[in-house]
Amino acid sequence: MALVGTPAADALGAGIDPVGWNREAPETDPVSRLTLLSLERSLDRVGIEALEGTIATLPPTVVRDWFDGEPDLLEVGTLRTCQRFLLFALLRGSDRVPGFRDRFPGGSDWTVRRDADAVRHLYRVAAGLESRAPGERQIRDQVRAAASNVLGRYPRPVLKELLVRAAAVRVPGRPSEGTSVADLAVAWLRGRIGEGEPRVLVIGVGTVGRRVAERLFGVARVTVLYRHRPPEADWSARWTVRARPSTDLAEMLAEADAVVAAAKTTGRILSRADLPDDPHRGPRWFVDLGVPRNIDPGVVGRPGSEIVDLGRLPRGTLPPEELVERLRDIDAAAEEASADLARVSVEPWADTVRHEGERIRREELARALAHTGPIPEPVRIALDRLSERLVRRLLAGPTAELRALPAGPEADWARRRLVEMLREPPPGT
């Protein structure tokens, strides 16, 4: 997609090969357009246990092995957030799309989207409009990270550029209350902990953990538990937060009324065995903001205890007028990206037309030179360049029309027929 509107794109549209273009052979079969596919498992359709299972069974090494074993996959990328696992694939052709979902555990639970639908959903996800806390902005960093980890064998980056572009879209409006899972966690807690500045233990000092602590300012006495480095002293003083190392977990649990876990980890960091033996001491409320979950659900075995994770945390909302404005702007940007993707998707056909033209040029030039006898090298070079220019100019119009054809089987038939005509031997040969 980066080619659209660039000097390289202008060169291609004019029938001029960009610098470094390999003219020896087409990269794809001419009947195979490019298809963008996205497969998603999210907390909107599956439980948090299923989402954890997906993350566990599809680590980067497994995705790479899958990519290496599928020659029709040209690019693959994954986007993992606290609510979803999205797998993107740029593939040659579209006839195999229905079977891709069955390659992964829980096939029927995967939501499959193609081309424009996949682009629109990606843009809404990147803008935070599909999140449990609508409008959250942290997800843009996750989309950028996904772009840097795209696997590819296609010479023109498509998926990476799409992810970068989606992450860069400016979301209209300012951050609203409730636009972070931290806000939702605090709202859930405040409905339970009551007055009297209860003691809340926050495990994790990343973006989410800090925001939880800030939102509890003046409402609770907060202790943050850090694993490697404590938060800055200025931040702790500003929000009246006490910072303790993770080795003090048992001591902090004994005095806490509630726990919010927001640590980046691949396993449980808190189980029932960590809680004080005295049923009258220790936290009653637990909020688990991790995927995979930070807290073993078994911690709520004692009477009066309650736990909520991201699968059960109530969704936030945006004011209707703000949601409409954001959807309008985001969908407009997605539509523009989809149009660019549609143009890029027929590039294999354009490549093949140019390669066939180059093949014919070389064959005819060699046939002509075979009857002239030896000619000076400068003359041979001039003839070669002249024939190149002629072919480029002759193919510029057909190539532009090929790109302009709409999507669908009729247009693909026209593209196929153009390639077949170029491959047919001339009459009398």
C-alpha positions as a Markdown table, in Angstrom:
| # | Residue | x | y | z |
|---|---|---|---|---|
| 1 | Met | 0.0 | 0.0 | 0.0 |
| 2 | Ala | 3.0 | 2.3 | 0.4 |
| 3 | Leu | 3.3 | 2.4 | -3.4 |
| 4 | Val | 0.1 | 4.3 | -3.9 |
| 5 | Gly | 0.8 | 8.0 | -4.3 |
| 6 | Thr | 4.5 | 7.6 | -4.3 |
| 7 | Pro | 7.1 | 8.1 | -7.1 |
| 8 | Ala | 7.3 | 4.3 | -7.5 |
| 9 | Ala | 3.6 | 4.1 | -8.0 |
| 10 | Asp | 3.7 | 7.0 | -10.5 |
| 11 | Ala | 6.4 | 5.2 | -12.4 |
| 12 | Leu | 4.5 | 1.9 | -12.5 |
| 13 | Gly | 1.4 | 3.8 | -13.7 |
| 14 | Ala | 3.4 | 5.3 | -16.5 |
| 15 | Gly | 4.7 | 1.9 | -17.5 |
| 16 | Ile | 8.2 | 2.6 | -16.2 |
| 17 | Asp | 9.9 | 0.0 | -14.0 |
| 18 | Pro | 11.1 | 1.3 | -10.6 |
| 19 | Val | 14.8 | 1.0 | -9.8 |
| 20 | Gly | 15.8 | -2.5 | -9.0 |
| 21 | Trp | 12.7 | -4.2 | -10.5 |
| 22 | Asn | 13.4 | -7.8 | -11.4 |
| 23 | Arg | 12.0 | -8.3 | -14.9 |
| 24 | Glu | 12.9 | -11.9 | -15.3 |
| 25 | Ala | 9.7 | -13.7 | -14.1 |
| 26 | Pro | 6.3 | -12.8 | -12.6 |
| 27 | Glu | 6.0 | -13.3 | -8.9 |
| 28 | Thr | 2.5 | -14.8 | -8.9 |
| 29 | Asp | 0.2 | -16.7 | -11.2 |
| 30 | Pro | -1.8 | -14.1 | -13.2 |
| 31 | Val | -5.1 | -15.4 | -12.1 |
| 32 | Ser | -4.2 | -14.9 | -8.4 |
| 33 | Arg | -5.1 | -11.5 | -7.0 |
| 34 | Leu | -4.0 | -10.6 | -3.5 |
| 35 | Thr | -6.5 | -11.2 | -0.6 |
| 36 | Leu | -6.3 | -9.7 | 2.8 |
| 37 | Leu | -7.7 | -12.0 | 5.5 |
| 38 | Ser | -8.1 | -11.4 | 9.2 |
| 39 | Leu | -9.1 | -14.0 | 11.8 |
| 40 | Glu | -10.1 | -12.9 | 15.2 |
| 41 | Arg | -10.9 | -14.4 | 18.6 |
| 42 | Ser | -12.1 | -11.8 | 21.1 |
| 43 | Leu | -13.9 | -11.6 | 24.4 |
| 44 | Asp | -16.9 | -10.4 | 22.5 |
| 45 | Arg | -17.4 | -14.0 | 21.3 |
| 46 | Val | -15.4 | -16.3 | 23.6 |
| 47 | Gly | -14.6 | -16.6 | 27.2 |
| 48 | Ile | -11.3 | -15.5 | 28.7 |
| 49 | Glu | -10.2 | -19.1 | 29.0 |
| 50 | Ala | -10.5 | -19.6 | 25.3 |
| 51 | Leu | -8.6 | -16.4 | 24.6 |
| 52 | Glu | -5.8 | -17.6 | 26.9 |
| 53 | Gly | -5.7 | -20.9 | 25.1 |
| 54 | Thr | -5.4 | -19.2 | 21.7 |
| 55 | Ile | -2.5 | -17.1 | 23.0 |
| 56 | Ala | -0.8 | -20.2 | 24.4 |
| 57 | Thr | -1.2 | -22.3 | 21.2 |
| 58 | Leu | -0.2 | -19.6 | 18.8 |
| 59 | Pro | 3.1 | -18.1 | 20.0 |
| 60 | Pro | 5.3 | -16.4 | 17.4 |
| 61 | Thr | 7.3 | -19.6 | 16.7 |
| 62 | Val | 4.1 | -21.5 | 15.7 |
| 63 | Val | 2.9 | -18.6 | 13.5 |
| 64 | Arg | 6.3 | -18.6 | 11.8 |
| 65 | Asp | 6.2 | -22.3 | 11.2 |
| 66 | Trp | 2.7 | -21.9 | 9.7 |
| 67 | Phe | 3.9 | -19.1 | 7.5 |
| 68 | Asp | 7.0 | -21.0 | 6.3 |
| 69 | Gly | 4.8 | -24.0 | 5.4 |
| 70 | Glu | 2.2 | -22.1 | 3.3 |
| 71 | Pro | 3.7 | -20.8 | 0.1 |
| 72 | Asp | 0.5 | -19.0 | -0.8 |
| 73 | Leu | 0.9 | -16.8 | 2.4 |
| 74 | Leu | 2.8 | -13.7 | 1.3 |
| 75 | Glu | 2.6 | -11.8 | 4.7 |
| 76 | Val | 1.4 | -12.7 | 8.2 |
| 77 | Gly | 1.0 | -10.6 | 11.3 |
| 78 | Thr | -0.6 | -10.9 | 14.7 |
| 79 | Leu | -2.1 | -8.3 | 17.0 |
| 80 | Arg | -2.6 | -9.3 | 20.6 |
| 81 | Thr | -4.4 | -7.0 | 23.0 |
| 82 | Cys | -6.1 | -7.4 | 26.4 |
| 83 | Gln | -9.3 | -8.3 | 24.6 |
| 84 | Arg | -8.5 | -10.0 | 21.3 |
| 85 | Phe | -6.1 | -12.0 | 19.2 |
| 86 | Leu | -6.1 | -11.0 | 15.6 |
| 87 | Leu | -4.2 | -12.8 | 12.9 |
| 88 | Phe | -3.7 | -11.1 | 9.5 |
| 89 | Ala | -2.7 | -12.9 | 6.3 |
| 90 | Leu | -2.0 | -11.5 | 2.9 |
| 91 | Leu | -2.4 | -14.5 | 0.5 |
| 92 | Arg | -2.3 | -15.3 | -3.2 |
| 93 | Gly | -5.8 | -15.9 | -4.4 |
| 94 | Ser | -9.1 | -16.3 | -2.5 |
| 95 | Asp | -10.2 | -19.9 | -3.1 |
| 96 | Arg | -8.5 | -21.1 | 0.1 |
| 97 | Val | -10.0 | -18.5 | 2.4 |
| 98 | Pro | -12.8 | -20.6 | 3.8 |
| 99 | Gly | -10.5 | -23.3 | 5.0 |
| 100 | Phe | -8.0 | -21.1 | 6.9 |
| 101 | Arg | -10.3 | -20.8 | 10.0 |
| 102 | Asp | -10.2 | -24.6 | 10.4 |
| 103 | Arg | -6.4 | -24.6 | 10.7 |
| 104 | Phe | -6.6 | -23.3 | 14.3 |
| 105 | Pro | -8.1 | -24.6 | 17.6 |
| 106 | Gly | -11.8 | -23.5 | 18.0 |
| 107 | Gly | -12.2 | -22.9 | 14.3 |
| 108 | Ser | -15.9 | -21.9 | 14.5 |
| 109 | Asp | -15.1 | -19.3 | 17.2 |
| 110 | Trp | -12.9 | -17.4 | 14.8 |
| 111 | Thr | -14.4 | -14.4 | 13.1 |
| 112 | Val | -13.2 | -14.2 | 9.5 |
| 113 | Arg | -13.1 | -10.9 | 7.6 |
| 114 | Arg | -11.7 | -10.1 | 4.1 |
| 115 | Asp | -10.3 | -7.1 | 2.3 |
| 116 | Ala | -12.4 | -4.0 | 3.1 |
| 117 | Asp | -14.2 | -5.5 | 6.1 |
| 118 | Ala | -10.8 | -6.5 | 7.5 |
| 119 | Val | -9.4 | -3.0 | 7.0 |
| 120 | Arg | -12.4 | -1.3 | 8.6 |
| 121 | His | -12.3 | -3.6 | 11.6 |
| 122 | Leu | -8.5 | -3.0 | 12.0 |
| 123 | Tyr | -9.0 | 0.7 | 12.0 |
| 124 | Arg | -11.8 | 0.6 | 14.6 |
| 125 | Val | -9.6 | -1.7 | 16.8 |
| 126 | Ala | -6.6 | 0.7 | 16.4 |
| 127 | Ala | -8.9 | 3.6 | 17.4 |
| 128 | Gly | -10.0 | 1.8 | 20.5 |
| 129 | Leu | -13.6 | 1.7 | 19.3 |
| 130 | Glu | -13.9 | -2.1 | 19.6 |
| 131 | Ser | -12.4 | -2.1 | 23.1 |
| 132 | Arg | -14.1 | -2.8 | 26.4 |
| 133 | Ala | -13.2 | 0.8 | 27.3 |
| 134 | Pro | -14.2 | 2.5 | 24.0 |
| 135 | Gly | -11.6 | 5.1 | 22.8 |
| 136 | Glu | -8.6 | 3.7 | 24.7 |
| 137 | Arg | -5.4 | 4.9 | 23.1 |
| 138 | Gln | -2.9 | 2.5 | 24.4 |
| 139 | Ile | -3.9 | 0.0 | 21.7 |
| 140 | Arg | -2.2 | 2.2 | 19.0 |
| 141 | Asp | 1.2 | 1.2 | 20.5 |
| 142 | Gln | 0.2 | -2.4 | 20.3 |
| 143 | Val | -0.8 | -2.0 | 16.6 |
| 144 | Arg | 2.6 | -0.4 | 15.9 |
| 145 | Ala | 4.4 | -3.2 | 17.6 |
| 146 | Ala | 2.4 | -5.7 | 15.5 |
| 147 | Ala | 3.6 | -3.9 | 12.3 |
| 148 | Ser | 7.2 | -4.3 | 13.3 |
| 149 | Asn | 6.8 | -8.1 | 13.6 |
| 150 | Val | 5.1 | -8.9 | 10.3 |
| 151 | Leu | 6.5 | -11.9 | 8.5 |
| 152 | Gly | 6.7 | -11.5 | 4.7 |
| 153 | Arg | 7.9 | -12.8 | 1.4 |
| 154 | Tyr | 6.1 | -10.3 | -0.9 |
| 155 | Pro | 8.5 | -7.7 | -2.3 |
| 156 | Arg | 6.1 | -4.8 | -1.7 |
| 157 | Pro | 5.1 | -4.4 | 2.0 |
| 158 | Val | 1.3 | -4.4 | 2.3 |
| 159 | Leu | 0.3 | -5.6 | 5.7 |
| 160 | Lys | 3.1 | -3.8 | 7.6 |
| 161 | Glu | 2.1 | -0.5 | 5.9 |
| 162 | Leu | -1.5 | -1.1 | 6.6 |
| 163 | Leu | -0.9 | -1.6 | 10.3 |
| 164 | Val | 1.4 | 1.5 | 10.5 |
| 165 | Arg | -1.2 | 3.5 | 8.7 |
| 166 | Ala | -4.0 | 2.4 | 11.0 |
| 167 | Ala | -2.0 | 3.2 | 14.1 |
| 168 | Ala | -1.2 | 6.7 | 12.8 |
| 169 | Val | -4.8 | 7.8 | 12.3 |
| 170 | Arg | -5.7 | 10.6 | 14.5 |
| 171 | Val | -8.7 | 9.8 | 16.7 |
| 172 | Pro | -11.0 | 12.9 | 17.0 |
| 173 | Gly | -11.9 | 14.3 | 20.4 |
| 174 | Arg | -10.0 | 14.2 | 23.7 |
| 175 | Pro | -9.7 | 11.2 | 25.9 |
| 176 | Ser | -12.9 | 10.8 | 27.9 |
| 177 | Glu | -13.6 | 9.3 | 31.3 |
| 178 | Gly | -13.8 | 5.6 | 31.0 |
| 179 | Thr | -11.5 | 5.3 | 28.0 |
| 180 | Ser | -9.1 | 2.9 | 29.7 |
| 181 | Val | -9.6 | -0.5 | 31.4 |
| 182 | Ala | -8.0 | 1.1 | 34.4 |
| 183 | Asp | -11.0 | 3.5 | 34.6 |
| 184 | Leu | -13.4 | 0.5 | 34.3 |
| 185 | Ala | -11.5 | -1.3 | 37.1 |
| 186 | Val | -11.7 | 1.7 | 39.4 |
| 187 | Ala | -15.4 | 2.2 | 38.7 |
| 188 | Trp | -16.1 | -1.5 | 39.6 |
| 189 | Leu | -14.0 | -1.2 | 42.8 |
| 190 | Arg | -15.6 | 2.0 | 43.9 |
| 191 | Gly | -19.0 | 0.4 | 43.8 |
| 192 | Arg | -17.8 | -2.1 | 46.4 |
| 193 | Ile | -15.0 | -0.8 | 48.7 |
| 194 | Gly | -17.1 | 2.0 | 50.3 |
| 195 | Glu | -15.8 | 4.9 | 52.3 |
| 196 | Gly | -13.0 | 5.2 | 54.8 |
| 197 | Glu | -10.0 | 5.1 | 52.4 |
| 198 | Pro | -9.7 | 1.3 | 52.0 |
| 199 | Arg | -6.3 | -0.2 | 51.2 |
| 200 | Val | -5.8 | -1.2 | 47.6 |
| 201 | Leu | -2.8 | -3.2 | 46.4 |
| 202 | Val | -1.9 | -2.6 | 42.7 |
| 203 | Ile | 0.4 | -5.2 | 41.2 |
| 204 | Gly | 2.3 | -3.7 | 38.2 |
| 205 | Val | 3.6 | -0.2 | 37.6 |
| 206 | Gly | 3.0 | -0.1 | 33.8 |
| 207 | Thr | 0.6 | 2.3 | 32.0 |
| 208 | Val | -2.5 | 0.5 | 33.3 |
| 209 | Gly | -1.2 | 0.0 | 36.9 |
| 210 | Arg | -0.3 | 3.6 | 37.2 |
| 211 | Arg | -3.6 | 4.9 | 35.9 |
| 212 | Val | -5.4 | 2.7 | 38.4 |
| 213 | Ala | -3.4 | 4.2 | 41.2 |
| 214 | Glu | -4.0 | 7.8 | 39.9 |
| 215 | Arg | -7.7 | 7.2 | 39.6 |
| 216 | Leu | -7.9 | 6.0 | 43.2 |
| 217 | Phe | -6.2 | 9.2 | 44.5 |
| 218 | Gly | -8.2 | 10.5 | 47.4 |
| 219 | Val | -10.5 | 7.4 | 47.5 |
| 220 | Ala | -8.1 | 4.7 | 48.7 |
| 221 | Arg | -4.7 | 4.2 | 50.3 |
| 222 | Val | -2.7 | 2.7 | 47.4 |
| 223 | Thr | 0.4 | 0.5 | 47.4 |
| 224 | Val | 1.9 | -0.5 | 44.1 |
| 225 | Leu | 4.0 | -3.6 | 43.8 |
| 226 | Tyr | 6.9 | -3.5 | 41.3 |
| 227 | Arg | 9.1 | -6.3 | 40.1 |
| 228 | His | 12.3 | -4.6 | 38.8 |
| 229 | Arg | 12.3 | -0.9 | 39.4 |
| 230 | Pro | 10.1 | 1.3 | 41.6 |
| 231 | Pro | 8.1 | 4.1 | 40.0 |
| 232 | Glu | 9.7 | 7.6 | 40.1 |
| 233 | Ala | 9.7 | 9.3 | 43.5 |
| 234 | Asp | 8.0 | 12.4 | 42.1 |
| 235 | Trp | 5.1 | 10.3 | 40.8 |
| 236 | Ser | 4.6 | 8.4 | 44.0 |
| 237 | Ala | 4.6 | 11.7 | 46.0 |
| 238 | Arg | 2.2 | 13.4 | 43.7 |
| 239 | Trp | -0.4 | 10.6 | 44.0 |
| 240 | Thr | 0.4 | 9.6 | 47.6 |
| 241 | Val | 1.3 | 6.1 | 46.5 |
| 242 | Arg | 3.5 | 3.7 | 48.5 |
| 243 | Ala | 5.8 | 1.5 | 46.3 |
| 244 | Arg | 7.0 | -1.9 | 47.5 |
| 245 | Pro | 9.0 | -4.7 | 45.8 |
| 246 | Ser | 7.2 | -7.9 | 44.7 |
| 247 | Thr | 9.0 | -9.8 | 47.4 |
| 248 | Asp | 6.7 | -8.1 | 49.9 |
| 249 | Leu | 3.6 | -9.6 | 48.3 |
| 250 | Ala | 2.6 | -11.7 | 51.3 |
| 251 | Glu | 2.9 | -8.7 | 53.7 |
| 252 | Met | 1.0 | -6.4 | 51.4 |
| 253 | Leu | -1.8 | -9.0 | 50.9 |
| 254 | Ala | -2.3 | -9.3 | 54.6 |
| 255 | Glu | -3.3 | -5.6 | 54.9 |
| 256 | Ala | -5.0 | -5.0 | 51.6 |
| 257 | Asp | -8.8 | -4.8 | 51.2 |
| 258 | Ala | -8.6 | -5.1 | 47.4 |
| 259 | Val | -6.1 | -6.1 | 44.7 |
| 260 | Val | -5.8 | -4.9 | 41.2 |
| 261 | Ala | -3.4 | -7.0 | 39.1 |
| 262 | Ala | -2.1 | -5.4 | 35.9 |
| 263 | Ala | 1.3 | -7.1 | 35.3 |
| 264 | Lys | 2.7 | -8.2 | 32.0 |
| 265 | Thr | 3.3 | -11.9 | 32.6 |
| 266 | Thr | 2.6 | -15.3 | 31.0 |
| 267 | Gly | 1.3 | -17.0 | 34.1 |
| 268 | Arg | -0.4 | -16.6 | 37.4 |
| 269 | Ile | 1.2 | -14.4 | 40.0 |
| 270 | Leu | -1.4 | -14.7 | 42.7 |
| 271 | Ser | -3.1 | -17.8 | 44.0 |
| 272 | Arg | -5.2 | -18.7 | 47.0 |
| 273 | Ala | -2.1 | -20.2 | 48.7 |
| 274 | Asp | -0.7 | -16.6 | 48.7 |
| 275 | Leu | -3.5 | -15.3 | 50.9 |
| 276 | Pro | -3.3 | -15.1 | 54.7 |
| 277 | Asp | -4.6 | -18.1 | 56.5 |
| 278 | Asp | -6.8 | -15.9 | 58.7 |
| 279 | Pro | -10.2 | -15.5 | 56.8 |
| 280 | His | -10.7 | -12.2 | 58.5 |
| 281 | Arg | -7.5 | -10.7 | 57.0 |
| 282 | Gly | -6.5 | -10.1 | 53.4 |
| 283 | Pro | -8.4 | -8.7 | 50.3 |
| 284 | Arg | -12.0 | -9.3 | 49.6 |
| 285 | Trp | -12.1 | -7.9 | 46.0 |
| 286 | Phe | -9.9 | -8.8 | 43.1 |
| 287 | Val | -9.6 | -7.2 | 39.7 |
| 288 | Asp | -7.6 | -9.0 | 37.1 |
| 289 | Leu | -6.6 | -7.0 | 34.1 |
| 290 | Gly | -4.2 | -9.5 | 32.6 |
| 291 | Val | -4.5 | -11.7 | 29.6 |
| 292 | Pro | -3.3 | -14.3 | 30.4 |
| 293 | Arg | -4.9 | -13.7 | 33.8 |
| 294 | Asn | -2.6 | -12.7 | 36.7 |
| 295 | Ile | -4.8 | -14.1 | 39.4 |
| 296 | Asp | -6.0 | -17.7 | 39.9 |
| 297 | Pro | -9.8 | -17.6 | 40.1 |
| 298 | Gly | -9.5 | -19.8 | 43.1 |
| 299 | Val | -8.7 | -16.8 | 45.3 |
| 300 | Val | -12.4 | -16.2 | 45.8 |
| 301 | Gly | -12.9 | -19.4 | 47.8 |
| 302 | Arg | -13.5 | -17.5 | 51.1 |
| 303 | Pro | -17.0 | -16.1 | 51.9 |
| 304 | Gly | -17.6 | -12.6 | 50.7 |
| 305 | Ser | -14.8 | -12.5 | 48.2 |
| 306 | Glu | -15.4 | -11.4 | 44.6 |
| 307 | Ile | -13.3 | -11.3 | 41.5 |
| 308 | Val | -13.7 | -9.8 | 38.1 |
| 309 | Asp | -11.5 | -10.2 | 35.0 |
| 310 | Leu | -11.5 | -8.6 | 31.6 |
| 311 | Gly | -14.1 | -11.0 | 30.3 |
| 312 | Arg | -16.6 | -9.9 | 33.0 |
| 313 | Leu | -15.6 | -6.3 | 33.6 |
| 314 | Pro | -18.6 | -4.1 | 32.5 |
| 315 | Arg | -18.1 | -2.3 | 29.2 |
| 316 | Gly | -17.6 | 1.4 | 29.1 |
| 317 | Thr | -19.5 | 3.7 | 26.8 |
| 318 | Leu | -18.9 | 6.9 | 24.9 |
| 319 | Pro | -21.6 | 9.7 | 24.5 |
| 320 | Pro | -23.6 | 8.8 | 21.3 |
| 321 | Glu | -22.6 | 12.0 | 19.5 |
| 322 | Glu | -18.9 | 11.4 | 20.2 |
| 323 | Leu | -19.2 | 7.8 | 19.1 |
| 324 | Val | -20.9 | 8.8 | 15.8 |
| 325 | Glu | -18.2 | 11.4 | 15.1 |
| 326 | Arg | -15.4 | 8.9 | 15.8 |
| 327 | Leu | -16.9 | 6.2 | 13.7 |
| 328 | Arg | -17.5 | 8.6 | 10.8 |
| 329 | Asp | -13.9 | 9.8 | 10.7 |
| 330 | Ile | -12.3 | 6.4 | 11.3 |
| 331 | Asp | -14.4 | 4.6 | 8.7 |
| 332 | Ala | -13.6 | 7.3 | 6.2 |
| 333 | Ala | -9.9 | 6.7 | 6.8 |
| 334 | Ala | -10.4 | 3.0 | 6.5 |
| 335 | Glu | -12.3 | 3.4 | 3.3 |
| 336 | Glu | -9.4 | 5.3 | 1.8 |
| 337 | Ala | -7.0 | 2.5 | 2.9 |
| 338 | Ser | -9.3 | -0.1 | 1.4 |
| 339 | Ala | -9.3 | 1.6 | -1.9 |
| 340 | Asp | -5.5 | 1.6 | -1.9 |
| 341 | Leu | -5.5 | -2.1 | -0.9 |
| 342 | Ala | -7.9 | -2.9 | -3.8 |
| 343 | Arg | -5.4 | -1.2 | -6.2 |
| 344 | Val | -2.5 | -3.1 | -4.8 |
| 345 | Ser | -4.4 | -6.4 | -4.9 |
| 346 | Val | -4.3 | -6.5 | -8.7 |
| 347 | Glu | -0.6 | -5.7 | -8.9 |
| 348 | Pro | 0.2 | -9.4 | -9.7 |
| 349 | Trp | -1.7 | -9.0 | -12.9 |
| 350 | Ala | 0.1 | -5.8 | -13.8 |
| 351 | Asp | 3.4 | -7.5 | -13.0 |
| 352 | Thr | 2.5 | -10.3 | -15.3 |
| 353 | Val | 1.5 | -8.0 | -18.1 |
| 354 | Arg | 4.9 | -6.1 | -17.8 |
| 355 | His | 6.8 | -9.4 | -17.7 |
| 356 | Glu | 5.1 | -10.8 | -20.7 |
| 357 | Gly | 5.7 | -7.6 | -22.6 |
| 358 | Glu | 9.4 | -7.8 | -21.6 |
| 359 | Arg | 9.6 | -11.4 | -22.8 |
| 360 | Ile | 8.1 | -10.6 | -26.2 |
| 361 | Arg | 10.4 | -7.6 | -26.6 |
| 362 | Arg | 13.5 | -9.7 | -25.9 |
| 363 | Glu | 12.4 | -12.5 | -28.2 |
| 364 | Glu | 11.6 | -10.2 | -31.1 |
| 365 | Leu | 14.8 | -8.2 | -30.7 |
| 366 | Ala | 16.9 | -11.3 | -30.7 |
| 367 | Arg | 15.1 | -12.6 | -33.8 |
| 368 | Ala | 15.7 | -9.3 | -35.6 |
| 369 | Leu | 19.4 | -9.1 | -34.6 |
| 370 | Ala | 19.9 | -12.7 | -35.8 |
| 371 | His | 19.4 | -11.4 | -39.4 |
| 372 | Thr | 21.6 | -8.3 | -39.2 |
| 373 | Gly | 24.9 | -9.8 | -38.6 |
| 374 | Pro | 27.4 | -8.1 | -36.2 |
| 375 | Ile | 26.5 | -4.6 | -35.3 |
| 376 | Pro | 28.4 | -2.0 | -33.2 |
| 377 | Glu | 27.8 | -2.2 | -29.4 |
| 378 | Pro | 26.5 | 1.4 | -29.2 |
| 379 | Val | 23.9 | 0.6 | -31.9 |
| 380 | Arg | 22.8 | -2.6 | -30.1 |
| 381 | Ile | 22.4 | -0.7 | -26.9 |
| 382 | Ala | 20.4 | 2.0 | -28.6 |
| 383 | Leu | 18.1 | -0.6 | -30.2 |
| 384 | Asp | 17.6 | -2.3 | -26.9 |
| 385 | Arg | 16.6 | 0.9 | -25.2 |
| 386 | Leu | 14.4 | 2.0 | -28.0 |
| 387 | Ser | 12.4 | -1.3 | -27.9 |
| 388 | Glu | 12.1 | -1.0 | -24.1 |
| 389 | Arg | 10.6 | 2.5 | -24.4 |
| 390 | Leu | 8.2 | 1.3 | -27.1 |
| 391 | Val | 6.9 | -1.6 | -25.0 |
| 392 | Arg | 6.5 | 0.5 | -21.9 |
| 393 | Arg | 4.5 | 3.1 | -23.8 |
| 394 | Leu | 2.4 | 0.5 | -25.5 |
| 395 | Leu | 1.6 | -1.3 | -22.2 |
| 396 | Ala | 1.0 | 1.9 | -20.1 |
| 397 | Gly | -2.6 | 2.2 | -21.2 |
| 398 | Pro | -3.6 | -1.5 | -20.9 |
| 399 | Thr | -1.9 | -1.7 | -17.5 |
| 400 | Ala | -3.7 | 1.4 | -16.2 |
| 401 | Glu | -7.0 | 0.0 | -17.5 |
| 402 | Leu | -6.3 | -3.4 | -15.9 |
| 403 | Arg | -5.8 | -1.7 | -12.5 |
| 404 | Ala | -8.9 | 0.4 | -12.9 |
| 405 | Leu | -11.2 | -2.6 | -13.5 |
| 406 | Pro | -13.5 | -3.2 | -10.5 |
| 407 | Ala | -13.3 | -6.3 | -8.3 |
| 408 | Gly | -15.2 | -9.4 | -9.3 |
| 409 | Pro | -15.0 | -12.4 | -11.6 |
| 410 | Glu | -15.9 | -10.5 | -14.7 |
| 411 | Ala | -13.0 | -8.1 | -14.2 |
| 412 | Asp | -10.7 | -11.0 | -13.4 |
| 413 | Trp | -11.7 | -12.7 | -16.6 |
| 414 | Ala | -10.8 | -9.5 | -18.6 |
| 415 | Arg | -7.4 | -9.4 | -16.8 |
| 416 | Arg | -6.8 | -13.1 | -17.6 |
| 417 | Arg | -7.8 | -12.6 | -21.2 |
| 418 | Leu | -5.2 | -9.8 | -21.5 |
| 419 | Val | -2.5 | -12.0 | -20.2 |
| 420 | Glu | -3.5 | -14.9 | -22.5 |
| 421 | Met | -3.4 | -12.6 | -25.5 |
| 422 | Leu | 0.1 | -11.6 | -24.7 |
| 423 | Arg | 1.1 | -15.2 | -24.3 |
| 424 | Glu | -0.5 | -16.3 | -27.6 |
| 425 | Pro | 2.1 | -16.8 | -30.4 |
| 426 | Pro | 1.6 | -14.3 | -33.2 |
| 427 | Pro | -0.1 | -15.6 | -36.4 |
| 428 | Gly | 2.2 | -17.4 | -38.8 |
| 429 | Thr | 4.8 | -18.5 | -36.2 |
